[in-house]
Each structure stands twice: as structure tokens, then as C-alpha cells.
Amino acid sequence: MDNGQCGRLHEKVAIVTGSSTGIGRAIALRFSAEGAYVVCADTESSSDSDSDSGENATHNVIINGGGNAMFVSTSVACSQEVENLVRTTVSQYGRLDIFVNNAGITFDLETLQPIWSADEDLWDDIQAVNSKGVFLGCKFASRQMLNQDPHPNGDRGWIVNVASIFGMVGTSNFASYCASKGAIVNMTKAVALDCAPHRIHVNCICPGWTSTQMTSELMMDEETQEHIIGLHPFRGLGIPDDIARAAVFLASEDSSWITGVALPVDGGYTAR
């Protein structure tokens, strides 16, 4: 992997939560290719092949490719652990330039229920990670960015939240997830207004259906897969690197006058 000596994120220090698999892994690898120092944050990985101690772990792939990375075990729903993540990053690299709130939990076929039979414990679990986790990431990232010297262009940092198209539109049997992602979209706007006078960018990405481990169970049913692909008029399902490329843009100086944006990366899903 080329660590991108002239990349758009050259020597920027970036935290990516949920970095072990899927979209988070793609963002971390893409950031490294653009020259960033990457702090990979996650709980235990969801598969042995992506274990934080294995050669295929995201941070090890970066290191073995000539990049600079480290792993910090973090539960994003725990305030102390997110604060420790930021503290550890600054201790290692001296500052924090980019924070990507990507970690999230979704659903499986057994948990898809209409609102009248939706499970309350599942609601709490999803909000704790998807909504509170982003809140905590924004809180501790912005606090650090406020207390460090700005870059030559005057900006102090870039926060990128990963929401979903289901933070912008609804879908049936999905209230808990839609609510958590809708919270991220509007939280992004509010946090962006807090941070704008201090030159901290805060934006979010709203991915469409993307081929990841999280969506693989639904895609096993051929009829369901065909239906979901048909909802995306441009090229069908996305891949994690589609989201990663958008994250690079929002975390770079290319987004110099952009904040408070919810950017759909969805193959046209929300254009209807």
C-alpha cells in the first residue's frame, strides 16, 4: 500500500471507529493511502480473520504496507473509553485532526418488526451505539480540536459522521435503526453550528445499501437482493470504498467551505 506522501491527508492524524470490517475498514485503508496516521478503534472484531491481533487486522495491514497506524480497543457507547481513545491518540501523535464516527450496529432478519411489536431492548441497544456513540465521538473530538493549534489554512479539525439513507428517508419494520440514523443527521447539523466559529468541520455521509458483512444476511435471499439492488438506479449496490472516497473528501481541505452537510452516497436511492 502506498502511504501517499503527497496525499490529501498527508500527516493528518485520524481516528476511525468501527474500523475492523466493512465501511470503517475501507475508510481507514483509504485514509492511510492518502497519507494519514490512522488510529483504528473497535471492540472485538466480528470475524477471526479481522482480529485486532491478526495480520489481516486493519491497522496491521496499514503498517505492513508502509503506513502508520495503531489499534485502540473502544466501545463507542462508553464515555470513558471514547475519552481514552482521544487521549491515547494525542499521546501517540501529538494532536487529532480527523475523527470518523463510523461504528454502528444494525439489524438481522429476526429483529425486523413493525413499530407495534418492536423490541424495547433492541431500541436501547441501537441508540446507545448509533446515536450516543456519535454524540460522544463529536464531544471528545471537538474538545481536543478546540485546544490545539490550527492548520495553516486556519482549520482545526474535521469530524465525519456515518449515518445512512435511512436517516433521510424511512422504511418499514426499521424504526429503531431509522431513528438512530436520523439522530446522526440532525446532530451533525447542530454540532456543525457549535463548531463553525472554531473552524472545525462537521459533516456526515449517508450511505445507500452497501455490500458489507452487515448486509450479507439480507442479500442471501435472491428476491430480496434483487429488490434492494433495484432501488439504486446507478450501478446497484455500493461497495465500502465508495463511502471511503467520500470520507476522504469531507476530511480534507477540498471541503474548505463545507459543514453541516448530510451527503447521500447512494447510487441515486434518495433521488426518487
Number of C-alpha atoms within 10 A of each C-alpha: 14 13 23 19 14 11 16 19 25 18 20 21 26 28 31 24 31 27 31 29 24 18 26 28 24 22 28 33 26 23 30 32 24 23 22 28 28 32 28 29 29 23 17 16 17 13 11 12 14 20 17 25 15 13 14 16 22 29 30 21 16 25 18 14 15 15 22 19 23 18 22 21 17 22 20 30 23 15 18 12 16 25 19 16 26 22 17 14 22 15 11 12 15 11 20 25 28 29 27 28 29 28 27 24 16 17 16 12 8 6 14 17 15 12 12 7 10 16 14 9 9 15 15 12 15 23 22 19 21 27 24 19 25 29 23 21 27 24 15 18 27 26 14 18 24 15 10 14 12 16 11 7 9 11 18 23 31 26 29 29 27 26 31 26 24 22 21 18 12 14 10 10 16 18 17 23 26 23 19 27 25 23 20 29 27 17 21 28 18 13 21 23 16 14 23 15 9 17 22 26 31 32 28 29 25 25 25 25 23 23 15 15 12 18 16 13 13 15 17 10 10 10 10 12 16 12 11 17 19 14 18 20 14 13 11 19 20 20 17 20 18 17 23 21 16 18 25 20 14 26 27 20 17 11 14 14 8 14 24 21 19 24 19 22 21 26 21 15 22 16 9 7
